[in-house]
Amino acid sequence: MLSGRLGGHDEPPRILIVDDDPNLLVLLADQLRADGYQIQTARDGDEALRRLKSGWPDLLIIDMMMPRMDGLSLAREIKGRADLPIIVLSAIDAGDSKADLLEEVAEDYVTKPYHYPELRARINRVLRRLGDKVPRQSLVLGPDLTLDLHRREATIGGTDKVALTPTESRLLYALAANIGQTVTTETLLARGWAETEDADPSYVWVTMRRLRQKVERDANRPVHLQTVRGVGYRLVAGADQAAAIDQAAPPASESDTTTDG
């Protein structure tokens, strides 16, 4: 049973389940309610989008194979409105498909038939990982950078908008929730790749370098995304720019050949 909402709020987490199988909807909703979650259900994408008009859930569980609007189209539509965490629950068990979905729209992927204790554990991990307190409004770090993390978007120089991947957003969430403070590489690794076996710090290094190429005026002399040598990274606003240059060089152990996990 839950003892209050994950992430430090008073209310239990709100979950929207979207699946065209009415038996699964009833069963999973009953299981989650018994564990203290607030549950809404929808039988297709259109109904799910109508549900969102009355308020945003903390997490969505979405089937991929549905009539009228498939789960991927629904997830893309939702992510275009706000960066709500999504767990895919699907009978499709294809490794490449999972990897593509996790990178584009989903926080996790669970294959049907699901084992409820495993699904519950994955829900809790996603909610804890995304429990960082980041304002829903834009985060202005200076005249050259504004972050809209709930829309997975950054604005450079007031005009140029760039899209952020879910992995990049998860790392920025952790940094923005501790703005001006150092977040360890281990913490960022846990935020970005909690479900990835054999993930190593190089995943963080490569993703941070890619982020700098997206959001910094000069990726080689980053102002906002600072490296703290041997420890981790920190996100700073314009007032801290003078201190950024000394800390900005990437650790000597960072590798340009490793790809994001």
Sequence and secondary structure as in RCSB ss.txt:
>XXXX:A:sequence
MLSGRLGGHDEPPRILIVDDDPNLLVLLADQLRADGYQIQTARDGDEALRRLKSGWPDLLIIDMMMPRMDGLSLA
REIKGRADLPIIVLSAIDAGDSKADLLEEVAEDYVTKPYHYPELRARINRVLRRLGDKVPRQSLVLGPDLTLDLH
RREATIGGTDKVALTPTESRLLYALAANIGQTVTTETLLARGWAETEDADPSYVWVTMRRLRQKVERDANRPVHL
QTVRGVGYRLVAGADQAAAIDQAAPPASESDTTTDG
>XXXX:A:secstr
  SS TTS SS  EEEEE S HHHHHHHHHHHHHTT EEEEESSHHHHHHHHTT   SEEEE S  SSS HHHHH
HHHHHH    EEEEES   HHHHHHHHHHT SEEEESS  HHHHHHHHHHHHHHT     SS EEEETTEEEEGG
GTEEEETTTEEEE  HHHHHHHHHHHTTTTS EEHHHHHHHHHTT TT  THHHHHHHHHHHHHH SSTTS SSE
EEETTTEEEE  GGGHHHHHHH S  TT  SS    
